[in-house]
Amino acid sequence: MSATPDSIFPLEAPLKLSPGDYISEEPVTLHIKDKFLSYIGSGFNITNTKTGERAFKVESKLFSLSGTMIFESPDGKTDLFRLRYHPLEGGYFLAERLDMLDPNSIFSGPENMVMFTVEETKIPDGTKTYAASLYLVRGNKAVRGPRLYLRGGFDGGEIVLSTTGQVVAVISRTSEDAFGKMAQEKEPDSYFVTVAPGMDYAAVAGIAVCFNELHNKVSKSHTGSQRESRSASRIGSRSASRAASRSRNASPRRQTEGEI
Protein backbone atom coordinates (compact mmCIF):
# COMPACT_ATOMS: atom_id res chain seq x y z
CA MET A 1 0.00 0.00 0.00
CA SER A 2 1.30 3.46 -0.83
CA ALA A 3 1.51 6.34 1.64
CA THR A 4 -1.60 7.85 0.06
CA PRO A 5 -4.38 5.30 -0.58
CA ASP A 6 -6.22 5.63 -3.89
CA SER A 7 -9.52 6.28 -2.09
CA ILE A 8 -8.26 9.48 -0.42
CA PHE A 9 -9.40 12.77 -1.99
CA PRO A 10 -9.60 16.33 -0.59
CA LEU A 11 -12.88 17.37 1.05
CA GLU A 12 -14.85 20.01 -0.84
CA ALA A 13 -15.13 22.05 2.35
CA PRO A 14 -12.81 21.68 5.36
CA LEU A 15 -14.36 19.86 8.32
CA LYS A 16 -12.89 21.40 11.48
CA LEU A 17 -13.79 20.06 14.92
CA SER A 18 -10.87 20.55 17.30
CA PRO A 19 -9.12 23.73 18.51
CA GLY A 20 -5.86 24.55 16.77
CA ASP A 21 -4.80 24.13 13.16
CA TYR A 22 -5.11 20.45 12.27
CA ILE A 23 -6.40 20.82 8.72
CA SER A 24 -3.83 19.91 6.07
CA GLU A 25 -3.77 20.53 2.32
CA GLU A 26 -2.06 17.15 1.88
CA PRO A 27 -2.92 13.71 3.26
CA VAL A 28 -1.54 13.13 6.76
CA THR A 29 -0.62 9.65 7.97
CA LEU A 30 -0.56 9.04 11.71
CA HIS A 31 0.95 6.05 13.48
CA ILE A 32 -1.18 5.28 16.54
CA LYS A 33 0.49 2.91 18.97
CA ASP A 34 -0.88 1.73 22.32
CA LYS A 35 1.54 2.20 25.22
CA PHE A 36 -0.19 -0.57 27.27
CA LEU A 37 -0.23 1.27 30.58
CA SER A 38 -1.95 -1.47 32.54
CA TYR A 39 -2.23 0.43 35.82
CA ILE A 40 -3.27 3.89 34.66
CA GLY A 41 -5.27 3.11 31.52
CA SER A 42 -4.60 3.18 27.79
CA GLY A 43 -2.06 5.72 26.63
CA PHE A 44 -1.04 6.22 23.01
CA ASN A 45 1.98 7.37 21.06
CA ILE A 46 0.74 9.22 17.97
CA THR A 47 3.36 10.23 15.43
CA ASN A 48 3.36 11.79 11.97
CA THR A 49 4.95 9.20 9.66
CA LYS A 50 6.22 11.87 7.24
CA THR A 51 8.21 13.78 9.84
CA GLY A 52 8.72 11.04 12.41
CA GLU A 53 7.72 13.54 15.11
CA ARG A 54 5.00 13.34 17.71
CA ALA A 55 1.67 14.55 16.38
CA PHE A 56 -0.21 14.58 19.69
CA LYS A 57 0.55 13.97 23.31
CA VAL A 58 -2.03 11.71 24.95
CA GLU A 59 -2.49 11.54 28.72
CA SER A 60 -4.73 8.87 30.19
CA LYS A 61 -6.05 7.87 33.61
CA LEU A 62 -8.16 4.78 34.28
CA PHE A 63 -9.52 4.82 30.74
CA SER A 64 -11.25 1.46 31.12
CA LEU A 65 -13.11 2.58 34.25
CA SER A 66 -14.98 5.56 32.84
CA GLY A 67 -11.86 7.68 33.22
CA THR A 68 -10.54 10.23 30.79
CA MET A 69 -8.01 10.52 27.99
CA ILE A 70 -6.66 13.96 27.18
CA PHE A 71 -5.40 14.79 23.68
CA GLU A 72 -2.81 17.57 23.83
CA SER A 73 -0.74 19.52 21.32
CA PRO A 74 2.64 17.92 20.45
CA ASP A 75 4.47 20.03 23.04
CA GLY A 76 1.89 19.20 25.71
CA LYS A 77 1.12 22.88 26.35
CA THR A 78 -2.43 22.96 24.94
CA ASP A 79 -5.30 20.65 25.85
CA LEU A 80 -7.30 19.94 22.69
CA PHE A 81 -10.08 17.61 23.78
CA ARG A 82 -11.02 14.98 26.32
CA LEU A 83 -12.39 11.50 25.69
CA ARG A 84 -14.63 9.84 28.26
CA TYR A 85 -16.15 6.38 28.13
CA HIS A 86 -19.74 6.00 29.35
CA PRO A 87 -20.61 2.35 30.06
CA LEU A 88 -24.38 2.90 30.16
CA GLU A 89 -26.76 2.63 27.18
CA GLY A 90 -24.61 0.03 25.47
CA GLY A 91 -21.41 2.01 26.02
CA TYR A 92 -20.24 5.06 24.07
CA PHE A 93 -17.42 7.61 23.98
CA LEU A 94 -17.88 11.35 24.35
CA ALA A 95 -15.28 13.87 23.14
CA GLU A 96 -15.34 17.41 24.54
CA ARG A 97 -13.34 20.47 23.59
CA LEU A 98 -11.54 21.90 26.61
CA ASP A 99 -11.30 25.48 25.32
CA MET A 100 -15.03 26.24 25.08
CA LEU A 101 -18.19 25.88 27.15
CA ASP A 102 -21.63 25.25 25.67
CA PRO A 103 -24.24 27.09 27.78
CA ASN A 104 -27.02 25.16 26.05
CA SER A 105 -25.49 21.71 26.09
CA ILE A 106 -27.62 18.92 24.60
CA PHE A 107 -26.51 16.88 27.58
CA SER A 108 -26.60 18.65 30.97
CA GLY A 109 -25.08 22.08 30.50
CA PRO A 110 -23.33 24.24 30.68
CA GLU A 111 -20.53 21.81 29.88
CA ASN A 112 -17.50 21.60 27.68
CA MET A 113 -18.33 21.88 23.99
CA VAL A 114 -19.12 18.46 22.52
CA MET A 115 -16.93 17.45 19.54
CA PHE A 116 -18.24 13.98 18.78
CA THR A 117 -19.72 10.82 20.24
CA VAL A 118 -18.76 7.29 19.17
CA GLU A 119 -20.85 4.15 19.52
CA GLU A 120 -21.52 0.76 17.97
CA THR A 121 -24.21 0.86 15.28
CA LYS A 122 -25.56 -0.87 12.18
CA ILE A 123 -25.24 0.37 8.61
CA PRO A 124 -28.18 -0.01 6.15
CA ASP A 125 -27.11 -3.52 5.06
CA GLY A 126 -27.36 -4.68 8.68
CA THR A 127 -23.62 -4.97 9.29
CA LYS A 128 -22.46 -3.98 12.77
CA THR A 129 -19.82 -1.27 12.84
CA TYR A 130 -18.85 1.89 14.72
CA ALA A 131 -20.06 5.43 14.05
CA ALA A 132 -19.07 8.92 15.14
CA SER A 133 -21.66 11.70 15.39
CA LEU A 134 -19.90 15.02 14.81
CA TYR A 135 -20.83 18.35 16.40
CA LEU A 136 -19.88 21.65 14.77
CA VAL A 137 -19.33 24.93 16.61
CA ARG A 138 -21.87 27.56 15.63
CA GLY A 139 -21.45 30.69 17.71
CA ASN A 140 -21.37 29.57 21.32
CA LYS A 141 -23.06 26.21 20.89
CA ALA A 142 -22.52 22.82 19.30
CA VAL A 143 -24.89 21.71 16.56
CA ARG A 144 -25.21 18.23 15.16
CA GLY A 145 -23.15 17.70 12.01
CA PRO A 146 -22.53 14.70 9.74
CA ARG A 147 -21.80 11.16 10.87
CA LEU A 148 -18.75 9.06 10.13
CA TYR A 149 -18.70 5.29 10.20
CA LEU A 150 -16.07 2.57 9.88
CA ARG A 151 -16.31 0.47 6.73
CA GLY A 152 -14.19 -2.64 7.09
CA GLY A 153 -11.76 -3.38 9.92
CA PHE A 154 -8.42 -2.26 11.30
CA ASP A 155 -6.45 -4.34 8.81
CA GLY A 156 -7.73 -2.22 5.92
CA GLY A 157 -10.82 -0.20 6.76
CA GLU A 158 -12.12 3.21 5.77
CA ILE A 159 -13.77 6.00 7.76
CA VAL A 160 -16.46 7.48 5.52
CA LEU A 161 -19.05 10.26 5.58
CA SER A 162 -22.52 8.76 5.90
CA THR A 163 -24.07 11.52 3.76
CA THR A 164 -21.86 11.22 0.68
CA GLY A 165 -19.84 8.06 1.18
CA GLN A 166 -16.61 10.02 0.76
CA VAL A 167 -13.60 8.46 2.48
CA VAL A 168 -12.11 10.85 5.04
CA ALA A 169 -9.51 8.42 6.41
CA VAL A 170 -8.04 4.98 5.75
CA ILE A 171 -6.88 2.60 8.49
CA SER A 172 -4.11 0.15 7.67
CA ARG A 173 -1.36 -1.99 9.17
CA THR A 174 1.23 -0.77 6.65
CA SER A 175 2.52 2.65 5.59
CA GLU A 176 5.67 4.48 4.52
CA ASP A 177 7.76 5.70 7.42
CA ALA A 178 9.63 9.01 7.71
CA PHE A 179 12.47 7.59 5.58
CA GLY A 180 10.26 6.41 2.73
CA LYS A 181 10.46 2.75 3.76
CA MET A 182 7.43 0.53 4.18
CA ALA A 183 6.57 -0.05 7.82
CA GLN A 184 4.27 -2.80 9.02
CA GLU A 185 2.50 -2.89 12.37
CA LYS A 186 1.74 -6.29 13.88
CA GLU A 187 0.51 -5.24 17.32
CA PRO A 188 -3.33 -5.48 17.55
CA ASP A 189 -3.66 -1.99 19.07
CA SER A 190 -1.22 -0.23 16.75
CA TYR A 191 -2.11 0.97 13.27
CA PHE A 192 -1.76 3.72 10.67
CA VAL A 193 -4.46 6.25 9.81
CA THR A 194 -4.19 8.32 6.61
CA VAL A 195 -6.44 11.39 6.76
CA ALA A 196 -7.81 13.20 3.70
CA PRO A 197 -6.90 16.84 3.01
CA GLY A 198 -9.47 19.15 4.57
CA MET A 199 -10.39 16.72 7.37
CA ASP A 200 -9.46 17.53 10.97
CA TYR A 201 -6.79 14.93 11.64
CA ALA A 202 -6.76 15.57 15.41
CA ALA A 203 -10.44 14.60 15.55
CA VAL A 204 -9.85 11.56 13.31
CA ALA A 205 -7.06 10.38 15.62
CA GLY A 206 -9.48 10.50 18.55
CA ILE A 207 -12.25 8.79 16.58
CA ALA A 208 -9.90 6.00 15.45
CA VAL A 209 -8.85 5.40 19.06
CA CYS A 210 -12.52 5.17 20.09
CA PHE A 211 -13.33 2.77 17.24
CA ASN A 212 -10.47 0.52 18.31
CA GLU A 213 -11.35 0.68 22.01
CA LEU A 214 -14.97 -0.24 21.30
CA HIS A 215 -13.79 -3.06 19.03
CA ASN A 216 -11.59 -4.37 21.84
CA LYS A 217 -14.44 -4.22 24.35
CA VAL A 218 -16.75 -6.14 22.01
CA SER A 219 -14.02 -8.69 21.25
CA LYS A 220 -13.27 -9.23 24.94
CA SER A 221 -16.99 -9.61 25.68
CA HIS A 222 -17.33 -12.15 22.85
CA THR A 223 -14.22 -14.01 24.02
CA GLY A 224 -15.57 -14.03 27.58
CA SER A 225 -18.90 -15.45 26.41
CA GLN A 226 -17.10 -18.16 24.43
CA ARG A 227 -14.94 -18.95 27.45
CA GLU A 228 -18.00 -19.22 29.69
CA SER A 229 -19.71 -21.42 27.11
CA ARG A 230 -16.68 -23.70 26.88
CA SER A 231 -16.42 -23.78 30.67
CA ALA A 232 -20.11 -24.67 31.01
CA SER A 233 -19.68 -27.35 28.36
CA ARG A 234 -16.70 -28.83 30.20
CA ILE A 235 -18.58 -28.76 33.51
CA GLY A 236 -21.56 -30.42 31.86
CA SER A 237 -19.34 -33.08 30.31
CA ARG A 238 -17.61 -33.77 33.62
CA SER A 239 -20.97 -34.01 35.42
CA ALA A 240 -22.32 -36.41 32.82
CA SER A 241 -19.11 -38.45 33.02
CA ARG A 242 -19.30 -38.67 36.81
CA ALA A 243 -22.99 -39.67 36.64
CA ALA A 244 -22.21 -42.39 34.11
CA SER A 245 -19.35 -43.61 36.26
CA ARG A 246 -21.57 -43.82 39.35
CA SER A 247 -24.16 -45.72 37.33
CA ARG A 248 -21.59 -48.24 36.13
CA ASN A 249 -20.22 -48.69 39.64
CA ALA A 250 -23.67 -49.09 41.17
CA SER A 251 -24.84 -51.90 38.83
CA PRO A 252 -22.21 -54.51 39.78
CA ARG A 253 -22.83 -53.86 43.46
CA ARG A 254 -26.55 -54.58 43.11
CA GLN A 255 -25.83 -57.76 41.17
CA THR A 256 -23.38 -58.93 43.83
CA GLU A 257 -25.88 -58.32 46.59
CA GLY A 258 -28.50 -60.33 44.68
CA GLU A 259 -26.14 -63.26 44.28
CA ILE A 260 -25.34 -63.30 47.99
TAUR-V540590 format. One record per backbone hydrogen bond with DSSP energy under -0.5 kcal/mol. NH is the residue of the N-H (numbers start at 1). CO is the residue of the C=O. If there is no record, write none. Layout:
nh:NH co:CO
nh:NH co:CO
This chain:
nh:5 co:3
nh:8 co:5
nh:9 co:7
nh:9 co:167
nh:11 co:197
nh:15 co:198
nh:16 co:14
nh:22 co:20
nh:28 co:195
nh:30 co:28
nh:30 co:193
nh:31 co:47
nh:32 co:30
nh:32 co:191
nh:33 co:31
nh:33 co:45
nh:34 co:189
nh:35 co:43
nh:36 co:43
nh:37 co:41
nh:38 co:36
nh:41 co:37
nh:43 co:41
nh:45 co:33
nh:46 co:44
nh:46 co:56
nh:47 co:31
nh:47 co:45
nh:48 co:53
nh:49 co:29
nh:49 co:47
nh:52 co:48
nh:55 co:46
nh:56 co:46
nh:57 co:72
nh:58 co:44
nh:59 co:57
nh:59 co:70
nh:61 co:68
nh:62 co:40
nh:65 co:62
nh:66 co:63
nh:67 co:62
nh:68 co:61
nh:69 co:83
nh:70 co:59
nh:71 co:69
nh:71 co:81
nh:72 co:57
nh:72 co:70
nh:73 co:78
nh:76 co:73
nh:80 co:71
nh:80 co:78
nh:81 co:71
nh:82 co:96
nh:83 co:69
nh:84 co:94
nh:85 co:67
nh:86 co:92
nh:87 co:85
nh:91 co:88
nh:92 co:86
nh:93 co:118
nh:94 co:84
nh:95 co:116
nh:96 co:82
nh:97 co:113
nh:98 co:80
nh:102 co:111
nh:103 co:101
nh:103 co:140
nh:105 co:102
nh:109 co:105
nh:110 co:102
nh:111 co:102
nh:113 co:100
nh:115 co:95
nh:116 co:95
nh:117 co:133
nh:118 co:93
nh:119 co:131
nh:120 co:91
nh:121 co:129
nh:123 co:127
nh:126 co:123
nh:129 co:121
nh:131 co:119
nh:132 co:148
nh:133 co:117
nh:134 co:132
nh:134 co:146
nh:135 co:115
nh:136 co:143
nh:138 co:136
nh:138 co:141
nh:140 co:138
nh:141 co:138
nh:143 co:136
nh:145 co:134
nh:148 co:132
nh:149 co:160
nh:150 co:130
nh:151 co:149
nh:151 co:158
nh:152 co:150
nh:156 co:153
nh:157 co:153
nh:157 co:171
nh:158 co:151
nh:159 co:169
nh:160 co:149
nh:160 co:158
nh:161 co:166
nh:162 co:147
nh:165 co:161
nh:168 co:159
nh:168 co:166
nh:169 co:159
nh:170 co:194
nh:171 co:157
nh:172 co:192
nh:175 co:183
nh:177 co:181
nh:180 co:177
nh:183 co:175
nh:185 co:173
nh:186 co:184
nh:190 co:187
nh:191 co:32
nh:192 co:172
nh:193 co:30
nh:194 co:170
nh:195 co:28
nh:195 co:193
nh:196 co:168
nh:198 co:24
nh:199 co:196
nh:200 co:15
nh:201 co:22
nh:201 co:199
nh:204 co:200
nh:205 co:201
nh:206 co:202
nh:207 co:203
nh:208 co:204
nh:209 co:205
nh:210 co:206
nh:211 co:207
nh:212 co:208
nh:213 co:209
nh:214 co:210
nh:215 co:211
nh:216 co:212
nh:217 co:213
nh:218 co:214
nh:219 co:215
nh:220 co:216
nh:221 co:217
nh:222 co:218
nh:223 co:219
nh:224 co:220
nh:225 co:221
nh:226 co:222
nh:227 co:223
nh:228 co:224
nh:229 co:225
nh:230 co:226
nh:231 co:227
nh:232 co:228
nh:233 co:229
nh:234 co:230
nh:235 co:231
nh:236 co:232
nh:237 co:233
nh:238 co:234
nh:239 co:235
nh:240 co:236
nh:241 co:237
nh:242 co:238
nh:243 co:239
nh:244 co:240
nh:245 co:241
nh:246 co:242
nh:247 co:243
nh:248 co:244
nh:249 co:245
nh:250 co:246
nh:251 co:247
nh:252 co:248
nh:253 co:249
nh:254 co:250
nh:255 co:251
nh:256 co:252
nh:257 co:253
nh:258 co:254
nh:259 co:255
nh:260 co:256
